[in-house]
Amino acid sequence: MYSFMGGGLFCAIVGNILLVVSTATDYWMQYRLSGSFAHQGLWRYCMSGKCYMQTDSIAYWNATRAFMILSAMSCFAGIIAGILSFAHFSAFERFNRSFAAGIMFFVSTLFVLLAMAIYTGVTVNFLGKRFGDWRFSWSYILGWVALLMTFFAGIFYMCAYRMHECRRMAGPR
């Protein structure tokens, strides 16, 4: 049980770091504009070595930002619940913290999936046609890796919960 929780906690911490880095960095998309390379993230775009804030309030950027932030927050809440699941408090006996952590990691996975789907769909259908020579970049890829890490953290914690429940049902021998 504890090895599943440890693996889940490792995946969750790595996933949360990747979520924060992916959300904060400016390399979601790279493209060629007027003969020079440019790149953009969720908050800024950079051309010719200078970066500028995204001042346009475009719905898909706002949705992607919001879902990435919600994902990082729910992953962090899952990490707290995951750490607390190692402790044995008699006051919390009816509330299984490993189950709660697993649910929070799955919620985080859902939020990052929504963010990535929105960004991918709009980029491919709208921006991809506007810029001829473009590609997704490393910040975007980190978002997908974070999705996998939070998903596996949820799987590990659900396995730990099931092991705990099976032991509890079997009772002492």
ROSE-4610 file (N, C-alpha, C; in Angstrom, 1 decimal, always signed):
// ROSE-4610
residu = [M/M/M/Y/Y/Y/S/S/S/F/F/F/M/M/M/G/G/G/G/G/G/G/G/G/L/L/L/F/F/F/C/C/C/A/A/A/I/I/I/V/V/V/G/G/G/N/N/N/I/I/I/L/L/L/L/L/L/V/V/V/V/V/V/S/S/S/T/T/T/A/A/A/T/T/T/D/D/D/Y/Y/Y/W/W/W/M/M/M/Q/Q/Q/Y/Y/Y/R/R/R/L/L/L/S/S/S/G/G/G/S/S/S/F/F/F/A/A/A/H/H/H/Q/Q/Q/G/G/G/L/L/L/W/W/W/R/R/R/Y/Y/Y/C/C/C/M/M/M/S/S/S/G/G/G/K/K/K/C/C/C/Y/Y/Y/M/M/M/Q/Q/Q/T/T/T/D/D/D/S/S/S/I/I/I/A/A/A/Y/Y/Y/W/W/W/N/N/N/A/A/A/T/T/T/R/R/R/A/A/A/F/F/F/M/M/M/I/I/I/L/L/L/S/S/S/A/A/A/M/M/M/S/S/S/C/C/C/F/F/F/A/A/A/G/G/G/I/I/I/I/I/I/A/A/A/G/G/G/I/I/I/L/L/L/S/S/S/F/F/F/A/A/A/H/H/H/F/F/F/S/S/S/A/A/A/F/F/F/E/E/E/R/R/R/F/F/F/N/N/N/R/R/R/S/S/S/F/F/F/A/A/A/A/A/A/G/G/G/I/I/I/M/M/M/F/F/F/F/F/F/V/V/V/S/S/S/T/T/T/L/L/L/F/F/F/V/V/V/L/L/L/L/L/L/A/A/A/M/M/M/A/A/A/I/I/I/Y/Y/Y/T/T/T/G/G/G/V/V/V/T/T/T/V/V/V/N/N/N/F/F/F/L/L/L/G/G/G/K/K/K/R/R/R/F/F/F/G/G/G/D/D/D/W/W/W/R/R/R/F/F/F/S/S/S/W/W/W/S/S/S/Y/Y/Y/I/I/I/L/L/L/G/G/G/W/W/W/V/V/V/A/A/A/L/L/L/L/L/L/M/M/M/T/T/T/F/F/F/F/F/F/A/A/A/G/G/G/I/I/I/F/F/F/Y/Y/Y/M/M/M/C/C/C/A/A/A/Y/Y/Y/R/R/R/M/M/M/H/H/H/E/E/E/C/C/C/R/R/R/R/R/R/M/M/M/A/A/A/G/G/G/P/P/P/R/R/R]
num = [1/1/1/2/2/2/3/3/3/4/4/4/5/5/5/6/6/6/7/7/7/8/8/8/9/9/9/10/10/10/11/11/11/12/12/12/13/13/13/14/14/14/15/15/15/16/16/16/17/17/17/18/18/18/19/19/19/20/20/20/21/21/21/22/22/22/23/23/23/24/24/24/25/25/25/26/26/26/27/27/27/28/28/28/29/29/29/30/30/30/31/31/31/32/32/32/33/33/33/34/34/34/35/35/35/36/36/36/37/37/37/38/38/38/39/39/39/40/40/40/41/41/41/42/42/42/43/43/43/44/44/44/45/45/45/46/46/46/47/47/47/48/48/48/49/49/49/50/50/50/51/51/51/52/52/52/53/53/53/54/54/54/55/55/55/56/56/56/57/57/57/58/58/58/59/59/59/60/60/60/61/61/61/62/62/62/63/63/63/64/64/64/65/65/65/66/66/66/67/67/67/68/68/68/69/69/69/70/70/70/71/71/71/72/72/72/73/73/73/74/74/74/75/75/75/76/76/76/77/77/77/78/78/78/79/79/79/80/80/80/81/81/81/82/82/82/83/83/83/84/84/84/85/85/85/86/86/86/87/87/87/88/88/88/89/89/89/90/90/90/91/91/91/92/92/92/93/93/93/94/94/94/95/95/95/96/96/96/97/97/97/98/98/98/99/99/99/100/100/100/101/101/101/102/102/102/103/103/103/104/104/104/105/105/105/106/106/106/107/107/107/108/108/108/109/109/109/110/110/110/111/111/111/112/112/112/113/113/113/114/114/114/115/115/115/116/116/116/117/117/117/118/118/118/119/119/119/120/120/120/121/121/121/122/122/122/123/123/123/124/124/124/125/125/125/126/126/126/127/127/127/128/128/128/129/129/129/130/130/130/131/131/131/132/132/132/133/133/133/134/134/134/135/135/135/136/136/136/137/137/137/138/138/138/139/139/139/140/140/140/141/141/141/142/142/142/143/143/143/144/144/144/145/145/145/146/146/146/147/147/147/148/148/148/149/149/149/150/150/150/151/151/151/152/152/152/153/153/153/154/154/154/155/155/155/156/156/156/157/157/157/158/158/158/159/159/159/160/160/160/161/161/161/162/162/162/163/163/163/164/164/164/165/165/165/166/166/166/167/167/167/168/168/168/169/169/169/170/170/170/171/171/171/172/172/172/173/173/173]
x = [+0.8/+0.0/+0.9/+1.9/+2.7/+3.6/+3.9/+4.7/+3.9/+2.6/+1.7/+1.5/+1.4/+1.2/+2.5/+3.6/+4.9/+5.1/+4.8/+4.8/+3.8/+2.6/+1.7/+2.1/+2.7/+3.2/+4.3/+5.2/+6.2/+5.7/+4.7/+4.1/+3.4/+2.7/+1.9/+2.9/+3.9/+4.9/+5.5/+6.0/+6.5/+5.5/+4.2/+3.2/+2.8/+2.8/+2.5/+3.6/+4.8/+5.9/+5.8/+5.5/+5.3/+4.2/+3.1/+1.9/+2.3/+3.0/+3.4/+4.3/+5.3/+6.3/+5.6/+4.8/+4.1/+3.2/+2.5/+1.6/+2.3/+3.5/+4.2/+5.1/+5.5/+6.5/+5.9/+6.7/+6.3/+6.5/+6.6/+6.9/+5.8/+4.6/+3.5/+3.5/+3.8/+3.8/+4.9/+5.6/+6.7/+6.2/+6.6/+6.2/+7.2/+7.2/+8.0/+7.1/+7.5/+6.7/+7.6/+7.4/+8.2/+9.7/+9.9/+11.3/+12.0/+11.4/+12.1/+11.2/+11.9/+11.1/+10.5/+9.3/+8.5/+7.9/+7.6/+7.0/+6.0/+5.1/+4.1/+3.7/+3.3/+2.7/+1.3/+0.9/-0.4/-0.5/+0.6/+0.7/+1.4/+2.4/+3.2/+3.5/+3.9/+4.4/+5.7/+6.6/+7.9/+8.3/+8.8/+9.2/+10.5/+11.4/+12.7/+13.4/+13.4/+14.1/+13.4/+12.2/+11.4/+10.1/+9.7/+8.5/+7.4/+6.2/+5.1/+4.0/+3.3/+2.1/+1.0/+0.3/-0.9/-2.0/-2.3/-3.3/-4.7/-4.8/-6.1/-6.8/-8.1/-8.8/-9.5/-8.8/-9.3/-9.8/-11.0/-11.7/-10.9/-10.3/-9.5/-8.3/-7.6/-6.5/-6.9/-8.0/-8.5/-9.0/-9.6/-10.1/-8.9/-7.9/-6.7/-6.0/-5.8/-5.2/-5.9/-7.2/-8.1/-8.0/-8.1/-8.0/-6.6/-5.6/-4.2/-4.0/-4.5/-4.4/-5.2/-6.5/-7.3/-6.7/-6.0/-5.4/-4.2/-3.4/-2.3/-2.8/-3.9/-4.4/-5.0/-5.7/-6.3/-5.2/-4.2/-3.0/-2.3/-2.2/-1.5/-2.4/-3.7/-4.6/-4.5/-4.4/-4.2/-2.9/-1.8/-0.5/-0.6/-1.3/-1.5/-2.3/-3.4/-4.2/-3.3/-2.5/-1.6/-0.6/+0.0/+0.9/+0.2/-1.0/-1.7/-2.2/-2.3/-2.7/-1.6/-0.4/+0.6/+0.4/-0.2/-0.4/-1.7/-1.8/-3.0/-3.6/-4.6/-5.4/-6.7/-7.0/-8.2/-9.4/-9.3/-10.4/-10.9/-10.0/-10.3/-10.5/-10.9/-11.0/-12.0/-13.1/-14.2/-13.8/-12.9/-12.5/-11.2/-11.2/-10.0/-9.3/-8.1/-7.4/-6.7/-6.4/-5.8/-6.9/-8.1/-9.2/-9.4/-9.4/-9.5/-8.4/-7.2/-6.0/-6.2/-6.6/-6.8/-7.8/-8.9/-10.0/-9.4/-8.6/-8.1/-7.1/-6.4/-5.5/-6.3/-7.4/-8.2/-8.9/-9.3/-9.8/-8.8/-7.6/-6.5/-6.2/-6.3/-6.1/-7.2/-8.5/-9.6/-9.4/-8.9/-8.7/-7.6/-6.5/-5.4/-5.8/-6.6/-7.1/-8.0/-8.9/-9.7/-8.8/-7.8/-7.0/-6.2/-5.7/-4.9/-5.8/-7.0/-7.9/-8.4/-8.7/-9.1/-8.0/-6.8/-5.6/-5.3/-5.3/-5.0/-6.0/-7.2/-8.3/-8.3/-8.1/-8.1/-6.8/-5.7/-4.4/-4.4/-4.9/-4.8/-5.8/-7.0/-8.1/-8.0/-7.4/-7.4/-6.0/-5.1/-3.8/-2.9/-3.1/-2.3/-2.5/-3.7/-4.0/-3.5/-3.4/-2.9/-1.4/-0.7/+0.8/+1.2/+2.0/+2.3/+3.3/+4.4/+5.4/+5.4/+4.6/+4.5/+4.5/+4.8/+4.7/+4.5/+4.0/+3.9/+5.3/+5.5/+6.8/+6.8/+7.9/+8.1/+7.2/+6.7/+5.8/+4.5/+4.1/+2.9/+3.1/+4.2/+4.5/+4.6/+5.1/+5.1/+3.7/+2.8/+1.4/+0.8/+1.1/+0.7/+1.4/+2.7/+3.4/+2.8/+2.4/+1.8/+0.5/-0.3/-1.5/-1.3/-0.3/+0.1/+0.5/+1.3/+1.8/+0.6/-0.3/-1.4/-2.4/-2.5/-3.4/-2.8/-1.5/-0.8/-0.8/-0.7/-0.8/-2.2/-3.2/-4.5/-4.7/-4.1/-4.1/-3.4/-2.2/-1.5/-2.3/-2.9/-3.6/-4.9/-5.5/-6.7/-6.3/-5.2/-4.7/-4.4/-3.8/-3.5/-4.8/-5.8/-7.1/-7.7/-7.6/-8.2/-7.5/-6.2/-5.4/-5.8/-5.9/-6.3/-7.7/-8.7/-10.0/-10.1/-9.3/-9.3/-8.7/-7.7/-7.1/-8.1/-8.8/-9.8/-10.9/-11.4/-12.5/-12.1/-10.9/-10.5/-10.3/-10.0/-9.9/-8.6/-8.4/-7.1/-7.3/-6.1/-6.1/-5.3]
y = [-1.2/+0.0/+1.3/+1.3/+2.5/+2.7/+1.6/+1.8/+2.4/+2.0/+2.7/+4.2/+4.5/+5.9/+6.7/+6.0/+6.7/+7.0/+6.0/+6.2/+7.2/+7.2/+8.2/+9.6/+9.7/+11.0/+11.5/+10.6/+11.0/+11.6/+10.8/+11.2/+12.5/+12.7/+13.9/+15.2/+15.0/+16.1/+16.5/+15.5/+15.8/+16.4/+15.9/+16.4/+17.9/+18.2/+19.5/+20.5/+20.1/+21.0/+21.2/+20.1/+20.3/+21.2/+21.1/+21.9/+23.4/+23.7/+25.1/+25.6/+24.8/+25.2/+25.4/+24.5/+24.6/+25.8/+26.1/+27.2/+28.6/+28.6/+29.9/+30.2/+29.2/+29.5/+29.9/+30.5/+31.1/+30.3/+29.0/+28.1/+27.1/+27.6/+26.7/+26.5/+27.5/+27.4/+28.3/+27.7/+28.5/+28.6/+29.8/+30.0/+31.0/+31.0/+32.0/+33.1/+34.4/+35.5/+36.6/+36.9/+37.9/+37.5/+36.3/+35.8/+35.5/+35.9/+35.6/+34.7/+34.0/+33.0/+33.8/+33.4/+33.9/+32.7/+33.0/+32.0/+32.6/+31.8/+32.4/+31.3/+31.9/+31.0/+31.5/+31.2/+31.6/+33.0/+33.6/+34.9/+35.9/+35.5/+36.4/+35.8/+36.7/+36.3/+37.0/+36.4/+36.9/+36.9/+38.1/+38.2/+39.1/+38.6/+39.3/+39.6/+38.7/+38.8/+39.6/+40.2/+40.9/+40.2/+40.3/+39.6/+40.7/+40.4/+41.3/+40.5/+41.2/+40.6/+40.3/+39.2/+38.9/+39.8/+40.9/+41.8/+41.5/+40.8/+40.4/+39.4/+39.6/+38.7/+37.7/+36.8/+35.8/+34.6/+34.1/+33.1/+31.8/+31.3/+30.1/+30.2/+31.4/+31.6/+31.6/+32.3/+32.4/+31.1/+30.3/+29.0/+28.1/+28.1/+27.3/+27.7/+29.0/+29.5/+29.0/+29.2/+28.8/+27.3/+26.5/+25.1/+24.6/+25.2/+24.9/+25.3/+26.4/+26.9/+26.0/+25.7/+24.8/+23.4/+22.9/+21.6/+21.6/+22.7/+22.8/+22.8/+23.6/+23.7/+22.4/+21.7/+20.4/+19.3/+19.4/+18.5/+18.8/+20.1/+20.4/+19.9/+20.1/+19.6/+18.1/+17.4/+16.0/+15.6/+16.4/+16.1/+16.2/+17.3/+17.5/+16.3/+15.9/+14.7/+13.4/+13.3/+12.2/+12.1/+13.2/+13.2/+12.9/+13.4/+13.1/+11.7/+11.0/+9.6/+8.7/+9.2/+8.4/+8.4/+9.4/+9.5/+8.8/+8.4/+7.7/+8.5/+9.3/+10.0/+9.3/+9.1/+8.4/+9.2/+10.5/+11.4/+11.4/+11.0/+10.9/+9.5/+8.6/+7.1/+6.9/+7.6/+7.4/+8.1/+9.0/+9.7/+9.2/+8.5/+7.9/+8.9/+9.3/+10.4/+9.8/+8.6/+8.1/+8.1/+7.8/+7.9/+9.4/+10.3/+11.7/+12.2/+11.8/+12.2/+11.6/+10.4/+9.8/+10.6/+11.0/+11.8/+13.1/+13.8/+15.1/+15.0/+13.9/+13.7/+13.5/+12.7/+12.6/+13.9/+14.7/+16.0/+16.9/+16.8/+17.6/+17.1/+15.8/+15.2/+15.7/+15.8/+16.3/+17.7/+18.5/+20.0/+20.2/+19.5/+19.6/+19.1/+18.0/+17.5/+18.5/+19.2/+20.2/+21.4/+21.8/+22.9/+22.6/+21.3/+20.9/+20.8/+20.2/+20.0/+21.3/+22.3/+23.6/+24.3/+24.3/+24.9/+24.2/+22.9/+22.2/+22.4/+22.3/+22.5/+23.9/+24.9/+26.3/+26.5/+26.0/+26.3/+25.6/+24.3/+23.6/+24.2/+24.5/+25.0/+26.5/+27.3/+28.7/+29.2/+29.1/+29.7/+28.9/+27.6/+26.8/+27.2/+27.7/+28.1/+29.6/+30.3/+31.7/+31.8/+30.9/+30.8/+29.6/+29.8/+28.7/+27.7/+28.2/+27.4/+27.5/+26.6/+26.6/+25.2/+25.1/+23.9/+24.1/+23.0/+23.1/+23.0/+23.6/+23.6/+22.9/+23.1/+22.3/+22.6/+23.8/+24.1/+23.3/+23.2/+22.5/+21.0/+20.5/+19.0/+18.7/+19.7/+19.5/+19.3/+20.1/+20.0/+18.6/+18.0/+16.6/+15.6/+15.8/+14.9/+15.1/+16.3/+16.5/+15.8/+15.8/+15.0/+13.5/+12.9/+11.5/+11.3/+12.3/+12.1/+12.2/+13.2/+13.3/+12.1/+11.6/+10.4/+9.2/+8.9/+7.8/+8.0/+9.2/+9.5/+9.1/+9.4/+8.9/+7.4/+6.8/+5.3/+4.7/+5.2/+4.7/+4.8/+6.0/+6.2/+5.4/+5.2/+4.3/+2.8/+2.4/+1.1/+1.0/+2.0/+2.0/+2.0/+2.7/+2.7/+1.3/+0.6/-0.7/-1.7/-1.6/-2.5/-2.3/-1.1/-0.8/-1.3/-1.1/-1.6/-3.1/-3.8/-5.3/-5.8/-5.1/-5.6/-5.3/-4.2/-3.8/-4.8/-5.2/-6.1/-7.5/-7.9/-9.2/-9.3/-8.2/-8.2/-8.8/-8.7/-9.3/-10.8/-11.5/-12.9/-13.4]
z = [+0.0/+0.0/+0.0/+0.9/+1.0/-0.3/-1.0/-2.2/-3.3/-3.3/-4.3/-4.0/-2.7/-2.3/-2.5/-2.3/-2.6/-4.1/-4.9/-6.4/-6.8/-6.2/-6.6/-6.2/-5.0/-4.6/-5.4/-5.9/-6.8/-8.1/-8.7/-9.9/-9.8/-8.6/-8.4/-8.3/-7.5/-7.4/-8.7/-9.4/-10.8/-11.7/-11.6/-12.5/-12.1/-10.8/-10.4/-10.8/-10.7/-11.2/-12.7/-13.4/-14.9/-15.2/-14.5/-14.7/-14.5/-13.4/-13.2/-14.2/-14.6/-15.6/-16.9/-17.3/-18.6/-18.7/-17.6/-17.6/-17.6/-17.0/-16.8/-18.0/-18.8/-19.8/-21.1/-22.0/-23.3/-24.5/-24.4/-25.6/-25.9/-25.9/-26.3/-27.8/-28.5/-30.0/-30.6/-31.6/-32.3/-33.7/-34.3/-35.7/-36.3/-37.7/-38.4/-38.8/-38.5/-38.8/-39.4/-40.6/-41.4/-41.4/-41.6/-41.8/-40.5/-39.3/-38.1/-37.2/-36.3/-35.4/-34.3/-33.9/-32.8/-32.0/-30.8/-29.9/-29.0/-28.5/-27.6/-26.6/-25.5/-24.4/-24.1/-22.9/-22.4/-22.0/-21.6/-21.0/-21.9/-22.7/-23.5/-24.8/-25.7/-27.0/-27.3/-28.0/-28.2/-29.6/-30.1/-31.5/-31.5/-32.3/-32.5/-31.2/-30.3/-29.0/-27.9/-28.2/-27.2/-26.9/-25.7/-25.3/-24.9/-25.2/-24.9/-24.2/-23.4/-22.7/-23.7/-23.5/-24.2/-23.6/-24.3/-23.8/-24.3/-25.4/-25.9/-25.0/-24.7/-23.8/-24.8/-25.2/-26.2/-25.3/-25.6/-24.8/-24.6/-25.7/-25.6/-24.7/-24.8/-23.9/-22.4/-22.2/-20.8/-20.3/-21.2/-20.7/-20.5/-21.4/-21.2/-19.9/-19.7/-18.4/-17.2/-17.2/-16.1/-15.8/-16.8/-16.6/-16.1/-16.6/-16.2/-14.7/-14.3/-12.9/-12.0/-12.4/-11.6/-11.5/-12.5/-12.5/-11.5/-11.5/-10.6/-9.2/-8.9/-7.6/-7.1/-7.9/-7.5/-7.3/-8.1/-7.9/-6.6/-6.3/-5.0/-3.8/-3.9/-2.9/-2.7/-3.9/-3.8/-3.2/-3.4/-2.8/-1.3/-0.8/+0.7/+1.2/+0.5/+1.0/+0.9/-0.1/-0.2/+0.9/+1.3/+2.4/+3.7/+3.9/+5.1/+5.2/+4.0/+4.0/+4.6/+4.7/+5.4/+6.9/+7.4/+8.9/+9.3/+10.5/+11.0/+12.1/+11.7/+12.7/+13.0/+14.2/+14.6/+14.3/+14.3/+14.1/+12.6/+11.7/+10.3/+9.8/+10.7/+10.3/+9.2/+9.3/+8.3/+6.9/+6.9/+5.7/+5.2/+4.1/+3.6/+2.7/+3.2/+2.5/+1.2/+1.1/-0.1/-1.2/-0.9/-1.9/-2.3/-1.4/-1.7/-2.5/-2.2/-3.1/-4.5/-4.6/-6.0/-6.8/-6.1/-6.8/-7.2/-6.3/-6.7/-7.8/-7.9/-9.1/-10.4/-10.3/-11.5/-11.9/-10.9/-11.2/-11.9/-11.4/-12.0/-13.4/-13.6/-15.0/-15.9/-15.4/-16.2/-16.6/-15.7/-16.0/-17.0/-16.8/-17.8/-19.2/-19.2/-20.5/-21.2/-20.4/-21.0/-21.5/-20.8/-21.2/-22.5/-22.5/-23.7/-24.9/-24.7/-25.8/-26.4/-25.5/-26.0/-26.8/-26.2/-26.9/-28.2/-28.2/-29.4/-30.5/-30.2/-31.1/-31.8/-31.0/-31.6/-32.3/-31.8/-32.5/-33.9/-33.9/-35.2/-36.2/-35.7/-36.6/-37.0/-36.1/-36.4/-36.6/-35.6/-35.7/-36.7/-36.8/-37.7/-39.2/-39.5/-40.8/-41.1/-40.0/-40.1/-40.3/-39.6/-39.7/-40.6/-41.6/-42.4/-41.8/-41.2/-40.7/-39.1/-38.5/-37.1/-36.5/-35.2/-34.5/-33.0/-32.3/-30.9/-30.3/-29.1/-28.5/-27.2/-26.5/-25.3/-24.1/-23.9/-22.9/-23.1/-24.3/-24.7/-24.4/-24.7/-24.5/-23.0/-22.2/-20.8/-20.2/-20.8/-20.4/-20.6/-21.7/-21.9/-21.0/-20.7/-19.8/-18.4/-18.0/-16.7/-16.6/-17.7/-17.8/-17.4/-18.0/-17.8/-16.3/-15.8/-14.4/-13.4/-13.6/-12.7/-12.8/-14.0/-14.2/-13.5/-13.6/-12.9/-11.4/-11.0/-9.5/-9.0/-9.8/-9.4/-9.4/-10.4/-10.4/-9.2/-8.9/-7.8/-6.5/-6.3/-5.0/-5.0/-6.1/-6.1/-5.8/-6.3/-6.0/-4.5/-3.9/-2.5/-1.7/-2.1/-1.4/-1.5/-2.7/-2.8/-1.9/-1.9/-1.0/+0.5/+0.9/+2.2/+2.5/+1.6/+1.8/+1.8/+1.0/+1.0/+2.3/+2.9/+4.2/+5.3/+5.2/+6.3/+6.2/+5.1/+4.9/+5.4/+5.2/+5.6/+7.1/+7.7/+9.1/+9.6/+10.9/+11.5/+11.5/+11.3/+11.3/+12.5]
